[in-house]
Amino acid sequence: MYHDQILTPIKTIMGLKAINITLGLPFIRISPDHGVAKDIVGKKIADPSSLIESIKFFNKIK
């Protein structure tokens, strides 16, 4: 599947806790699954849940 085709259902199910895991690389790549949110920069309303979930997942597998 293409990247954008699979992200819609994952984000619908997981909401702001979705993370991105890239397979097939010689190293572990985990990242928050969100955009840059330019419209909320500096407003102190961003939700860090995806970043927190990325860190938790990494700590489980290392």
Secondary structure, 3 states (H helix, E strand, C coil): CCHHHHHHHHHHHHHHHCEEEECCCCCCEEEECCCCCHHHCCCCCCCCHHHHHHHHHHHHHC
